[in-house]
Amino acid sequence: MKQLPKFNVILALLILIGCCSWGFLGHKTIHQITAYALPKKLSTFFMKNEDYMVYNSVRPDVRRNTDKTEAPKHFIDLDAPIYGKDPLSAIPQDWDSAVKKYSVDTLKEYGTLPWVVVEMQEKLTNAFRNKMKDSILFYAADLGHYISDAHVPLHTSYNYDGQLTNQKGLHSLWETAVPEMNIESYNLQTKHKAKYIKDPLAEIWKKIAATNKLLDGVFKEEINASVGFTEERKFKRSERFGQMRKNYTGEFAKAYGERLGNTVNNQMILASESVADFWYTAWINAGKPDLSDLETVSKEDKAKFKTAIKAWKNNELIKQGLLQSRKGKREEF
């Protein structure tokens, strides 16, 4: 119990940075390892620009602070009453058809995530086609962020933070605190090789549907993990901006993570695989442009890339200090 205050301080900080989506750790990790699953002509380009991709993986979340149109792009509330008991059948996948049925305002109120993914996909394809390096990097980073959000169960629910079921704070608990505490034990390697997507719109809806199936477990495991916890051990109350806040303790976050098992790890890997497929598809649709003249790749770069890919295949990115989101001082939970 002597560690409990430290748990609480750390968790409060994680909630600050993770209130929007995967959290800095999740998005940065996903964007880095995605490049390793791409064919060499693409992986070389993205690995050369790894610093940019990792740093800007969280840009859409930062943009929410100044852009009022940004927030709806990160979620879709499938359980909103207006969509009925079978939302995946009720909501037209096509944007124009959905607008005709529900109106633009309604769709924005309950989230536009799948359509934003397709929009970014088209912009990335155009950037590849015209070999505009800055635009390729910009749209690839944003596209990767939105696809990653589509793999977070709470991004598919109106009860996005457990606020309707007396589980407020669940959002950051699942996608930020749990991976921050456990990433050293995660498997960040995959045998997946980027594949071409014939219908990006249908594909992102398929991913969202699969993610949504995990939602019940997100809520139920919080209830199961609560058994044996007193109010004082489960929550930490702290003052922020003159208001009292109630957050989950680090001790409870650890217990919840144990209940979730490999769920968060699996979603992180699935997100990475999906991002790789969408980037690859945009490149194919653009005519497979040669990107080698956009970068100067030295012998040192090639050696560095080879080392990183080998470490990734052996799931040793963290062990070898190569995972950017984990570089520098690490907190001990």
TORKOL-4160 file (C-alpha; in steps of 0.2 Angstrom, whole numbers, padded with zeros to 4 digits, m for minus):
333
<pt num="1" X="0000" Y="0000" Z="0000"/>
<pt num="2" X="0015" Y="0012" Z="0001"/>
<pt num="3" X="0015" Y="0013" Z="m0018"/>
<pt num="4" X="m0003" Y="0018" Z="m0019"/>
<pt num="5" X="0001" Y="0037" Z="m0019"/>
<pt num="6" X="0013" Y="0035" Z="m0033"/>
<pt num="7" X="0000" Y="0025" Z="m0042"/>
<pt num="8" X="m0012" Y="0039" Z="m0040"/>
<pt num="9" X="m0001" Y="0053" Z="m0046"/>
<pt num="10" X="0005" Y="0043" Z="m0061"/>
<pt num="11" X="m0013" Y="0039" Z="m0066"/>
<pt num="12" X="m0019" Y="0057" Z="m0064"/>
<pt num="13" X="m0006" Y="0062" Z="m0077"/>
<pt num="14" X="m0011" Y="0048" Z="m0089"/>
<pt num="15" X="m0029" Y="0053" Z="m0088"/>
<pt num="16" X="m0023" Y="0071" Z="m0093"/>
<pt num="17" X="m0014" Y="0064" Z="m0109"/>
<pt num="18" X="m0026" Y="0050" Z="m0113"/>
<pt num="19" X="m0043" Y="0058" Z="m0112"/>
<pt num="20" X="m0046" Y="0058" Z="m0130"/>
<pt num="21" X="m0041" Y="0041" Z="m0138"/>
<pt num="22" X="m0027" Y="0028" Z="m0137"/>
<pt num="23" X="m0016" Y="0040" Z="m0127"/>
<pt num="24" X="0001" Y="0045" Z="m0132"/>
<pt num="25" X="0009" Y="0029" Z="m0129"/>
<pt num="26" X="m0004" Y="0019" Z="m0139"/>
<pt num="27" X="m0004" Y="0030" Z="m0155"/>
<pt num="28" X="0015" Y="0032" Z="m0155"/>
<pt num="29" X="0018" Y="0014" Z="m0153"/>
<pt num="30" X="0005" Y="0009" Z="m0167"/>
<pt num="31" X="0012" Y="0022" Z="m0179"/>
<pt num="32" X="0030" Y="0016" Z="m0177"/>
<pt num="33" X="0027" Y="m0003" Z="m0178"/>
<pt num="34" X="0015" Y="m0001" Z="m0193"/>
<pt num="35" X="0029" Y="0003" Z="m0205"/>
<pt num="36" X="0038" Y="m0014" Z="m0201"/>
<pt num="37" X="0023" Y="m0023" Z="m0209"/>
<pt num="38" X="0024" Y="m0014" Z="m0226"/>
<pt num="39" X="0034" Y="m0019" Z="m0241"/>
<pt num="40" X="0051" Y="m0013" Z="m0242"/>
<pt num="41" X="0048" Y="0001" Z="m0255"/>
<pt num="42" X="0035" Y="0009" Z="m0242"/>
<pt num="43" X="0043" Y="0004" Z="m0226"/>
<pt num="44" X="0059" Y="0012" Z="m0230"/>
<pt num="45" X="0050" Y="0029" Z="m0234"/>
<pt num="46" X="0040" Y="0028" Z="m0217"/>
<pt num="47" X="0055" Y="0022" Z="m0207"/>
<pt num="48" X="0065" Y="0036" Z="m0214"/>
<pt num="49" X="0052" Y="0048" Z="m0207"/>
<pt num="50" X="0048" Y="0038" Z="m0191"/>
<pt num="51" X="0051" Y="0053" Z="m0180"/>
<pt num="52" X="0038" Y="0063" Z="m0189"/>
<pt num="53" X="0025" Y="0049" Z="m0189"/>
<pt num="54" X="0027" Y="0045" Z="m0171"/>
<pt num="55" X="0027" Y="0063" Z="m0165"/>
<pt num="56" X="0012" Y="0068" Z="m0176"/>
<pt num="57" X="0002" Y="0052" Z="m0172"/>
<pt num="58" X="m0007" Y="0061" Z="m0158"/>
<pt num="59" X="m0010" Y="0077" Z="m0169"/>
<pt num="60" X="m0029" Y="0075" Z="m0171"/>
<pt num="61" X="m0031" Y="0074" Z="m0153"/>
<pt num="62" X="m0021" Y="0090" Z="m0150"/>
<pt num="63" X="m0031" Y="0098" Z="m0164"/>
<pt num="64" X="m0047" Y="0095" Z="m0154"/>
<pt num="65" X="m0042" Y="0109" Z="m0143"/>
<pt num="66" X="m0043" Y="0122" Z="m0157"/>
<pt num="67" X="m0054" Y="0114" Z="m0170"/>
<pt num="68" X="m0073" Y="0112" Z="m0165"/>
<pt num="69" X="m0076" Y="0101" Z="m0180"/>
<pt num="70" X="m0063" Y="0088" Z="m0175"/>
<pt num="71" X="m0071" Y="0079" Z="m0160"/>
<pt num="72" X="m0084" Y="0069" Z="m0170"/>
<pt num="73" X="m0071" Y="0062" Z="m0181"/>
<pt num="74" X="m0064" Y="0050" Z="m0168"/>
<pt num="75" X="m0080" Y="0040" Z="m0164"/>
<pt num="76" X="m0097" Y="0033" Z="m0169"/>
<pt num="77" X="m0110" Y="0030" Z="m0155"/>
<pt num="78" X="m0118" Y="0014" Z="m0162"/>
<pt num="79" X="m0129" Y="0013" Z="m0147"/>
<pt num="80" X="m0136" Y="0030" Z="m0148"/>
<pt num="81" X="m0155" Y="0028" Z="m0147"/>
<pt num="82" X="m0158" Y="0035" Z="m0164"/>
<pt num="83" X="m0150" Y="0020" Z="m0172"/>
<pt num="84" X="m0161" Y="0007" Z="m0164"/>
<pt num="85" X="m0157" Y="m0010" Z="m0158"/>
<pt num="86" X="m0147" Y="m0015" Z="m0174"/>
<pt num="87" X="m0136" Y="0000" Z="m0179"/>
<pt num="88" X="m0125" Y="m0009" Z="m0190"/>
<pt num="89" X="m0140" Y="m0013" Z="m0201"/>
<pt num="90" X="m0149" Y="0003" Z="m0199"/>
<pt num="91" X="m0134" Y="0015" Z="m0203"/>
<pt num="92" X="m0131" Y="0016" Z="m0221"/>
<pt num="93" X="m0112" Y="0014" Z="m0224"/>
<pt num="94" X="m0112" Y="0026" Z="m0238"/>
<pt num="95" X="m0111" Y="0045" Z="m0232"/>
<pt num="96" X="m0124" Y="0052" Z="m0244"/>
<pt num="97" X="m0136" Y="0039" Z="m0240"/>
<pt num="98" X="m0133" Y="0041" Z="m0221"/>
<pt num="99" X="m0135" Y="0060" Z="m0223"/>
<pt num="100" X="m0152" Y="0057" Z="m0232"/>
<pt num="101" X="m0158" Y="0046" Z="m0218"/>
<pt num="102" X="m0152" Y="0055" Z="m0203"/>
<pt num="103" X="m0145" Y="0072" Z="m0208"/>
<pt num="104" X="m0128" Y="0079" Z="m0206"/>
<pt num="105" X="m0131" Y="0086" Z="m0189"/>
<pt num="106" X="m0136" Y="0070" Z="m0182"/>
<pt num="107" X="m0121" Y="0061" Z="m0189"/>
<pt num="108" X="m0109" Y="0073" Z="m0182"/>
<pt num="109" X="m0118" Y="0072" Z="m0165"/>
<pt num="110" X="m0115" Y="0054" Z="m0164"/>
<pt num="111" X="m0099" Y="0053" Z="m0173"/>
<pt num="112" X="m0092" Y="0051" Z="m0191"/>
<pt num="113" X="m0077" Y="0040" Z="m0189"/>
<pt num="114" X="m0079" Y="0028" Z="m0203"/>
<pt num="115" X="m0082" Y="0041" Z="m0216"/>
<pt num="116" X="m0067" Y="0052" Z="m0210"/>
<pt num="117" X="m0056" Y="0036" Z="m0212"/>
<pt num="118" X="m0062" Y="0035" Z="m0230"/>
<pt num="119" X="m0060" Y="0054" Z="m0233"/>
<pt num="120" X="m0042" Y="0053" Z="m0226"/>
<pt num="121" X="m0039" Y="0037" Z="m0237"/>
<pt num="122" X="m0043" Y="0047" Z="m0253"/>
<pt num="123" X="m0032" Y="0061" Z="m0248"/>
<pt num="124" X="m0018" Y="0050" Z="m0245"/>
<pt num="125" X="m0020" Y="0041" Z="m0261"/>
<pt num="126" X="m0020" Y="0058" Z="m0270"/>
<pt num="127" X="m0004" Y="0063" Z="m0261"/>
<pt num="128" X="0005" Y="0047" Z="m0266"/>
<pt num="129" X="m0001" Y="0049" Z="m0284"/>
<pt num="130" X="0007" Y="0067" Z="m0285"/>
<pt num="131" X="0022" Y="0061" Z="m0274"/>
<pt num="132" X="0019" Y="0076" Z="m0262"/>
<pt num="133" X="0030" Y="0070" Z="m0247"/>
<pt num="134" X="0023" Y="0083" Z="m0234"/>
<pt num="135" X="0005" Y="0078" Z="m0239"/>
<pt num="136" X="0009" Y="0059" Z="m0239"/>
<pt num="137" X="0016" Y="0061" Z="m0221"/>
<pt num="138" X="0002" Y="0072" Z="m0215"/>
<pt num="139" X="m0012" Y="0062" Z="m0221"/>
<pt num="140" X="m0004" Y="0045" Z="m0217"/>
<pt num="141" X="m0002" Y="0051" Z="m0199"/>
<pt num="142" X="m0020" Y="0057" Z="m0197"/>
<pt num="143" X="m0027" Y="0042" Z="m0206"/>
<pt num="144" X="m0017" Y="0030" Z="m0194"/>
<pt num="145" X="m0024" Y="0040" Z="m0179"/>
<pt num="146" X="m0042" Y="0038" Z="m0184"/>
<pt num="147" X="m0040" Y="0019" Z="m0189"/>
<pt num="148" X="m0032" Y="0016" Z="m0172"/>
<pt num="149" X="m0047" Y="0025" Z="m0164"/>
<pt num="150" X="m0058" Y="0013" Z="m0173"/>
<pt num="151" X="m0050" Y="m0001" Z="m0163"/>
<pt num="152" X="m0055" Y="0006" Z="m0146"/>
<pt num="153" X="m0072" Y="m0001" Z="m0140"/>
<pt num="154" X="m0077" Y="0014" Z="m0131"/>
<pt num="155" X="m0076" Y="0024" Z="m0147"/>
<pt num="156" X="m0091" Y="0015" Z="m0153"/>
<pt num="157" X="m0102" Y="0019" Z="m0138"/>
<pt num="158" X="m0113" Y="0034" Z="m0132"/>
<pt num="159" X="m0107" Y="0028" Z="m0115"/>
<pt num="160" X="m0089" Y="0032" Z="m0120"/>
<pt num="161" X="m0083" Y="0036" Z="m0103"/>
<pt num="162" X="m0094" Y="0024" Z="m0092"/>
<pt num="163" X="m0103" Y="0040" Z="m0087"/>
<pt num="164" X="m0120" Y="0032" Z="m0089"/>
<pt num="165" X="m0116" Y="0017" Z="m0078"/>
<pt num="166" X="m0107" Y="0024" Z="m0064"/>
<pt num="167" X="m0090" Y="0020" Z="m0071"/>
<pt num="168" X="m0084" Y="0037" Z="m0076"/>
<pt num="169" X="m0065" Y="0037" Z="m0080"/>
<pt num="170" X="m0066" Y="0020" Z="m0089"/>
<pt num="171" X="m0060" Y="0028" Z="m0105"/>
<pt num="172" X="m0043" Y="0033" Z="m0100"/>
<pt num="173" X="m0042" Y="0017" Z="m0088"/>
<pt num="174" X="m0044" Y="0005" Z="m0103"/>
<pt num="175" X="m0034" Y="0014" Z="m0117"/>
<pt num="176" X="m0021" Y="0024" Z="m0107"/>
<pt num="177" X="m0018" Y="0017" Z="m0089"/>
<pt num="178" X="m0018" Y="m0001" Z="m0094"/>
<pt num="179" X="m0006" Y="m0001" Z="m0108"/>
<pt num="180" X="0006" Y="0011" Z="m0099"/>
<pt num="181" X="0007" Y="m0001" Z="m0085"/>
<pt num="182" X="0008" Y="m0017" Z="m0095"/>
<pt num="183" X="0017" Y="m0013" Z="m0112"/>
<pt num="184" X="0033" Y="m0021" Z="m0107"/>
<pt num="185" X="0024" Y="m0037" Z="m0107"/>
<pt num="186" X="0015" Y="m0034" Z="m0123"/>
<pt num="187" X="0019" Y="m0043" Z="m0139"/>
<pt num="188" X="0022" Y="m0029" Z="m0152"/>
<pt num="189" X="0026" Y="m0041" Z="m0166"/>
<pt num="190" X="0015" Y="m0048" Z="m0180"/>
<pt num="191" X="0017" Y="m0059" Z="m0195"/>
<pt num="192" X="0005" Y="m0048" Z="m0204"/>
<pt num="193" X="0010" Y="m0042" Z="m0221"/>
<pt num="194" X="0001" Y="m0027" Z="m0228"/>
<pt num="195" X="m0013" Y="m0032" Z="m0240"/>
<pt num="196" X="m0024" Y="m0023" Z="m0253"/>
<pt num="197" X="m0041" Y="m0018" Z="m0247"/>
<pt num="198" X="m0054" Y="m0019" Z="m0261"/>
<pt num="199" X="m0067" Y="m0008" Z="m0252"/>
<pt num="200" X="m0060" Y="0003" Z="m0239"/>
<pt num="201" X="m0077" Y="0009" Z="m0233"/>
<pt num="202" X="m0084" Y="m0009" Z="m0230"/>
<pt num="203" X="m0067" Y="m0013" Z="m0222"/>
<pt num="204" X="m0068" Y="0001" Z="m0209"/>
<pt num="205" X="m0086" Y="m0003" Z="m0205"/>
<pt num="206" X="m0080" Y="m0021" Z="m0203"/>
<pt num="207" X="m0067" Y="m0016" Z="m0191"/>
<pt num="208" X="m0079" Y="m0005" Z="m0181"/>
<pt num="209" X="m0091" Y="m0019" Z="m0179"/>
<pt num="210" X="m0078" Y="m0031" Z="m0173"/>
<pt num="211" X="m0072" Y="m0018" Z="m0160"/>
<pt num="212" X="m0090" Y="m0015" Z="m0154"/>
<pt num="213" X="m0091" Y="m0033" Z="m0150"/>
<pt num="214" X="m0078" Y="m0030" Z="m0136"/>
<pt num="215" X="m0088" Y="m0017" Z="m0128"/>
<pt num="216" X="m0098" Y="m0027" Z="m0115"/>
<pt num="217" X="m0082" Y="m0034" Z="m0109"/>
<pt num="218" X="m0075" Y="m0017" Z="m0106"/>
<pt num="219" X="m0089" Y="m0013" Z="m0094"/>
<pt num="220" X="m0091" Y="m0030" Z="m0086"/>
<pt num="221" X="m0073" Y="m0032" Z="m0082"/>
<pt num="222" X="m0073" Y="m0016" Z="m0072"/>
<pt num="223" X="m0087" Y="m0023" Z="m0062"/>
<pt num="224" X="m0078" Y="m0039" Z="m0059"/>
<pt num="225" X="m0062" Y="m0031" Z="m0055"/>
<pt num="226" X="m0071" Y="m0020" Z="m0042"/>
<pt num="227" X="m0075" Y="m0035" Z="m0031"/>
<pt num="228" X="m0065" Y="m0033" Z="m0015"/>
<pt num="229" X="m0061" Y="m0015" Z="m0018"/>
<pt num="230" X="m0067" Y="m0002" Z="m0006"/>
<pt num="231" X="m0071" Y="0015" Z="m0012"/>
<pt num="232" X="m0055" Y="0022" Z="m0005"/>
<pt num="233" X="m0044" Y="0009" Z="m0013"/>
<pt num="234" X="m0053" Y="0010" Z="m0030"/>
<pt num="235" X="m0054" Y="0029" Z="m0032"/>
<pt num="236" X="m0043" Y="0044" Z="m0029"/>
<pt num="237" X="m0050" Y="0061" Z="m0027"/>
<pt num="238" X="m0040" Y="0076" Z="m0032"/>
<pt num="239" X="m0042" Y="0094" Z="m0035"/>
<pt num="240" X="m0040" Y="0101" Z="m0053"/>
<pt num="241" X="m0044" Y="0119" Z="m0058"/>
<pt num="242" X="m0054" Y="0122" Z="m0042"/>
<pt num="243" X="m0064" Y="0106" Z="m0044"/>
<pt num="244" X="m0064" Y="0089" Z="m0036"/>
<pt num="245" X="m0061" Y="0075" Z="m0047"/>
<pt num="246" X="m0063" Y="0056" Z="m0044"/>
<pt num="247" X="m0051" Y="0045" Z="m0054"/>
<pt num="248" X="m0047" Y="0026" Z="m0053"/>
<pt num="249" X="m0032" Y="0022" Z="m0043"/>
<pt num="250" X="m0016" Y="0014" Z="m0050"/>
<pt num="251" X="m0020" Y="m0002" Z="m0039"/>
<pt num="252" X="m0037" Y="m0004" Z="m0047"/>
<pt num="253" X="m0030" Y="0000" Z="m0065"/>
<pt num="254" X="m0018" Y="m0015" Z="m0062"/>
<pt num="255" X="m0032" Y="m0026" Z="m0056"/>
<pt num="256" X="m0043" Y="m0021" Z="m0071"/>
<pt num="257" X="m0029" Y="m0024" Z="m0083"/>
<pt num="258" X="m0027" Y="m0042" Z="m0076"/>
<pt num="259" X="m0045" Y="m0045" Z="m0079"/>
<pt num="260" X="m0044" Y="m0039" Z="m0097"/>
<pt num="261" X="m0030" Y="m0051" Z="m0101"/>
<pt num="262" X="m0023" Y="m0048" Z="m0119"/>
<pt num="263" X="m0037" Y="m0038" Z="m0125"/>
<pt num="264" X="m0029" Y="m0021" Z="m0126"/>
<pt num="265" X="m0013" Y="m0028" Z="m0133"/>
<pt num="266" X="m0023" Y="m0037" Z="m0146"/>
<pt num="267" X="m0032" Y="m0022" Z="m0151"/>
<pt num="268" X="m0016" Y="m0012" Z="m0153"/>
<pt num="269" X="m0009" Y="m0025" Z="m0165"/>
<pt num="270" X="m0025" Y="m0026" Z="m0175"/>
<pt num="271" X="m0025" Y="m0007" Z="m0176"/>
<pt num="272" X="m0007" Y="m0008" Z="m0183"/>
<pt num="273" X="m0011" Y="m0021" Z="m0195"/>
<pt num="274" X="m0026" Y="m0011" Z="m0201"/>
<pt num="275" X="m0016" Y="0005" Z="m0203"/>
<pt num="276" X="m0003" Y="m0004" Z="m0213"/>
<pt num="277" X="m0017" Y="m0011" Z="m0225"/>
<pt num="278" X="m0024" Y="0006" Z="m0228"/>
<pt num="279" X="m0008" Y="0015" Z="m0231"/>
<pt num="280" X="m0003" Y="0001" Z="m0243"/>
<pt num="281" X="m0020" Y="0002" Z="m0252"/>
<pt num="282" X="m0018" Y="0020" Z="m0254"/>
<pt num="283" X="m0001" Y="0018" Z="m0262"/>
<pt num="284" X="m0007" Y="0004" Z="m0274"/>
<pt num="285" X="m0022" Y="0014" Z="m0279"/>
<pt num="286" X="m0010" Y="0029" Z="m0283"/>
<pt num="287" X="m0001" Y="0018" Z="m0295"/>
<pt num="288" X="0013" Y="0012" Z="m0284"/>
<pt num="289" X="0024" Y="0027" Z="m0286"/>
<pt num="290" X="0042" Y="0026" Z="m0283"/>
<pt num="291" X="0046" Y="0036" Z="m0267"/>
<pt num="292" X="0065" Y="0033" Z="m0267"/>
<pt num="293" X="0068" Y="0050" Z="m0275"/>
<pt num="294" X="0059" Y="0059" Z="m0260"/>
<pt num="295" X="0072" Y="0053" Z="m0248"/>
<pt num="296" X="0091" Y="0050" Z="m0246"/>
<pt num="297" X="0094" Y="0034" Z="m0238"/>
<pt num="298" X="0111" Y="0031" Z="m0232"/>
<pt num="299" X="0120" Y="0015" Z="m0227"/>
<pt num="300" X="0118" Y="0020" Z="m0209"/>
<pt num="301" X="0100" Y="0022" Z="m0212"/>
<pt num="302" X="0098" Y="0005" Z="m0219"/>
<pt num="303" X="0108" Y="m0003" Z="m0205"/>
<pt num="304" X="0097" Y="0006" Z="m0193"/>
<pt num="305" X="0081" Y="0000" Z="m0202"/>
<pt num="306" X="0087" Y="m0018" Z="m0202"/>
<pt num="307" X="0091" Y="m0018" Z="m0183"/>
<pt num="308" X="0074" Y="m0011" Z="m0179"/>
<pt num="309" X="0065" Y="m0024" Z="m0190"/>
<pt num="310" X="0075" Y="m0038" Z="m0182"/>
<pt num="311" X="0071" Y="m0031" Z="m0165"/>
<pt num="312" X="0052" Y="m0030" Z="m0169"/>
<pt num="313" X="0052" Y="m0048" Z="m0176"/>
<pt num="314" X="0060" Y="m0054" Z="m0160"/>
<pt num="315" X="0048" Y="m0043" Z="m0150"/>
<pt num="316" X="0063" Y="m0034" Z="m0142"/>
<pt num="317" X="0059" Y="m0016" Z="m0147"/>
<pt num="318" X="0058" Y="m0011" Z="m0129"/>
<pt num="319" X="0072" Y="m0022" Z="m0123"/>
<pt num="320" X="0084" Y="m0014" Z="m0135"/>
<pt num="321" X="0077" Y="0004" Z="m0132"/>
<pt num="322" X="0070" Y="0006" Z="m0149"/>
<pt num="323" X="0052" Y="0010" Z="m0145"/>
<pt num="324" X="0051" Y="0029" Z="m0146"/>
<pt num="325" X="0036" Y="0030" Z="m0135"/>
<pt num="326" X="0046" Y="0022" Z="m0121"/>
<pt num="327" X="0062" Y="0031" Z="m0123"/>
<pt num="328" X="0069" Y="0041" Z="m0109"/>
<pt num="329" X="0064" Y="0039" Z="m0091"/>
<pt num="330" X="0050" Y="0027" Z="m0087"/>
<pt num="331" X="0038" Y="0026" Z="m0073"/>
<pt num="332" X="0038" Y="0011" Z="m0061"/>
<pt num="333" X="0021" Y="0006" Z="m0057"/>
